[in-house]
Amino acid sequence: MLMKRSMFCATCFLFLLSSTALAQFPVIDAEQMKTKLEGKQKVLVVDARTFEEYQQGHIPGAINIFANDIKSSSAKLPKDKKAPIIFYCRGME
């Protein structure tokens, strides 16, 4: 239930480190995310909310990297630039 709620409530998107990258990475919805997670290719899921929000509940297997810490936490991300990464947050209120 928590995973379903998190996936439904969260806006799934790829965080981009530059505006040029914006055109290269699609925004996906919860159903597309579910399909990717159930697929054969391993996908890294990053919860970009605060640590407190992450502790309250998150998608199983997701790691927590707060949005403001993406650059400083790049060591937690795959070195393979083609490895799929899905970032999500709570979205706009």
C-alpha positions in Angstrom: 0.0 0.0 0.0 2.8 2.4 0.9 4.7 1.7 -2.3 1.5 2.2 -4.3 0.7 5.4 -2.5 4.2 6.7 -2.9 4.3 5.9 -6.5 0.9 7.5 -7.1 1.6 10.6 -5.0 5.1 11.1 -6.2 5.9 12.9 -9.4 8.3 10.6 -11.1 10.9 12.4 -13.0 14.6 12.4 -13.9 16.6 15.1 -12.1 18.8 16.8 -14.6 22.1 18.4 -13.8 21.9 20.7 -16.8 19.3 22.3 -19.0 20.7 20.6 -22.0 20.0 17.2 -20.5 16.3 18.1 -20.1 15.5 17.2 -23.7 17.3 13.8 -23.3 15.4 12.5 -20.3 11.6 11.9 -20.2 9.3 12.6 -17.4 7.5 9.4 -16.5 4.3 8.7 -14.6 3.7 6.1 -11.9 2.5 3.4 -14.3 5.6 3.8 -16.5 7.8 3.7 -13.4 6.1 0.5 -12.3 6.8 -1.1 -15.7 10.5 -0.1 -15.5 10.8 -1.5 -12.0 9.3 -4.8 -13.1 11.5 -5.0 -16.2 14.6 -7.0 -16.7 17.0 -4.1 -16.6 18.1 -2.9 -13.2 17.0 0.6 -12.4 18.3 2.8 -9.6 15.5 4.6 -7.8 16.4 7.8 -5.9 14.0 9.5 -3.5 14.9 13.2 -3.7 12.8 14.2 -0.7 14.2 15.2 2.7 15.6 12.5 4.9 12.6 12.9 7.3 10.2 12.4 4.4 12.2 9.4 3.2 12.0 7.9 6.7 8.2 8.3 6.8 7.9 6.0 3.8 9.6 5.4 0.4 9.5 3.1 -2.6 11.3 -0.2 -1.5 14.9 -0.2 -2.7 15.0 3.5 -3.3 18.1 5.4 -1.9 17.7 8.9 -0.5 19.6 11.8 -2.0 18.0 15.1 -1.2 17.5 17.2 -4.3 20.0 19.9 -3.1 22.6 17.2 -2.6 22.6 15.6 -6.0 26.0 17.0 -7.2 27.7 16.3 -3.9 26.3 12.8 -3.7 27.2 11.8 -7.3 29.4 8.9 -5.9 26.1 7.1 -5.0 25.0 7.2 -8.6 26.1 4.6 -11.2 29.3 5.4 -13.1 27.7 4.0 -16.3 26.1 7.1 -17.9 23.6 4.8 -19.7 22.4 3.2 -16.5 18.7 4.1 -15.9 18.0 6.2 -12.8 14.6 7.3 -11.7 14.3 10.3 -9.4 11.1 11.1 -7.5 9.9 13.6 -5.0 6.6 14.6 -3.4 5.8 16.9 -6.3 4.3 20.3 -6.3 1.6 21.0 -3.6 
